[in-house]
């Protein structure tokens, strides 16, 4: 007997380089879809072509025109756009990007009663701080891992473009390994510095490179790869209750 689980809501996170989406039922996430390209609206419409979600939640760091928002409104019963108006309900400052806001909401739910540092390893490396009551204390942004490799190639005349290595030396023995060691070790030192300074907080890793750096940490950490999608699912649940 095959049991088909009906997923009522569709949550969408559009980041700097890719789109991630998932159908969900309450806090239960279904299959995660990933799209990297310019036709993001068409990709979303392909997800809703067979089934219309009750609630669609859109988090996007890219600008979505009013026309495209109206098209999405026609694809669901209710559309929730993660914006500054929604931030006030969660006590999140206006300058925070929607994906970081969703990660904060999810961390408050998962780690209630604990101070958190949320490390999001993507195009940027963002770090957001929550106190034991879930209050937002501030955050920092620096270049992400692959952004650092690309910038070394772009802004110098002689350094090659290198990707994150499977394993790196503690000290480079040539140009390639020096870049690998310098970038990866630099990020590790950066993370360890935060952990040392805020030892009373738990560390939560998310984003594309979360597992890569989690394997290299000596400290105890939590890895939640779908933290942003989880936060969007929580927003959908609370939006449904509100209405």
C-alpha positions, 0 to 999 in steps of 0.5 A: 500500500502506497501512502501519499502525504499531502503537503499543503504549503509551498515555501521558497527561498531565493538566495544570491546564487540559487533557489530552494523550495519545498512543499511542507505540511506544518513543520514537516518538509517534503522533497527539496527542489533546487534551481540555479538560473534566471527563469526563477518565476517559471520554475516556481510556476512549474512547481504549482502547475499540478497542485496549488498550495494553500499558503505560499511563502516567498523569501527572496534577496532578489527584487520581485516585481509587483507583476510577478508577485501578482502571478504568484498570488494567482497560484495559491490561496494566500501568499506570504512575502517575507518583508520588513512588515513581517519582521516587526512581528518577530522583533527582527531589524529591517536591515536583515535579509529575508533568509537570515530572518527565517533562520532566526525564526527557526533557531528560536524554535529549535533552541528555545531558551538557549543563546545562539550564534547562527553561521550561514555559509553561502555567498556570504558568511553571516553570523547572527546572535540571539540571547537566551530569550531569542532576542536579536543581538546583532550580526556580522557579514564577511565574504563566503568561502567561494567568494574569497577564492573568486576575489583572490583570482579577480583582484590579482594578476597572478593567482589562479581560481581555486575551489574549496579542497577536499583536504587542505594542508596546515601550511601551503607548499605552493601557490595552489595549496597556499590559497587553499590553506589560507582561505579555509584556515582563515574562515576556521580561525574566524569561526573559532574566534566567535566561539571563543568570545561567545562560549556561552552560546551554541553554534548553529551551522547552515547554508551550502558550505555548512557540512564542509566546515562542520567536519573541520571544527573541534567544537560542538556544533549543530548543523541544520541544512534546511534551517531557512526553509524550516523558518519559512515553514514556521512562518506559514504555520503562524500565518495560518493560525493568525488568520 
